[in-house]
Amino acid sequence: MPSPAFDKLRALAIGSQAIGLILIMTLETVMGNAARPWQGVVLAGMLATALSIALVRLYRRNLARKRWAERLEAKDHDDA
């Protein structure tokens, strides 16, 4: 099964990481050393987003494999 030309999950992952990095740098610029706890919060949010996207991708891949196996099984029964 070919992969789609545009992957929404990949775009979401790249966008969220880019926004997180920009936010971390902006916090450092604006707040100086007082930004450290907020940068940790942003980093935790980035990691949570990445984990969520990875789980959604895994779920979709397993669902596609299950559907593919069901189609093959149905085709084998039709051929018999």
C-alpha positions in Angstrom: 0.0 0.0 0.0 1.7 3.3 -1.1 2.0 6.1 1.3 0.0 9.2 0.6 1.7 12.2 -1.0 0.8 14.5 2.0 0.9 13.0 5.5 -1.2 15.1 7.9 0.4 13.5 11.0 3.9 14.2 9.7 3.0 17.9 9.0 1.4 18.1 12.5 4.5 16.6 14.1 6.9 19.0 12.3 4.7 22.0 13.0 4.3 21.3 16.7 8.1 20.8 17.1 8.8 24.0 15.2 6.3 26.0 17.3 7.8 24.5 20.5 11.3 25.4 19.5 10.3 29.0 18.6 8.4 29.3 21.9 11.4 28.1 23.9 13.7 30.6 22.2 11.2 33.4 22.6 10.8 32.6 26.3 14.6 32.7 26.8 14.8 36.0 24.9 12.0 37.7 26.8 12.4 36.3 30.3 16.1 35.3 30.6 16.8 32.8 33.2 13.3 33.0 34.7 12.1 31.2 31.6 13.6 27.8 32.7 10.4 26.3 34.3 8.3 27.5 31.4 10.7 26.0 28.9 10.3 22.7 30.7 6.6 22.9 30.4 6.9 23.6 26.7 9.3 20.7 26.3 6.9 18.4 28.1 4.1 19.5 25.8 6.3 18.8 22.8 7.1 15.3 24.0 3.4 14.6 24.8 2.4 15.8 21.3 5.1 13.6 19.7 4.0 10.6 21.7 0.4 11.2 20.9 1.2 11.4 17.2 3.3 8.3 17.3 0.4 6.4 19.0 -2.1 7.6 16.4 0.3 6.6 13.6 0.8 3.1 15.2 -3.0 2.7 15.5 -3.6 3.6 11.9 -0.8 1.3 10.7 -2.2 -1.6 12.7 -5.7 -0.9 11.5 -4.5 -0.8 7.8 -2.7 -4.1 8.3 -5.8 -5.7 9.8 -8.0 -4.5 6.9 -5.4 -5.7 4.4 -5.3 -9.2 6.1 -9.1 -9.3 6.1 -9.1 -8.5 2.3 -6.6 -11.2 1.6 -8.5 -13.7 3.7 -11.8 -12.8 1.9 -10.0 -13.2 -1.5 -8.7 -16.6 -0.5 -12.2 -17.8 0.5 -13.6 -16.4 -2.8 -10.9 -18.3 -4.9 -11.6 -21.6 -3.1 
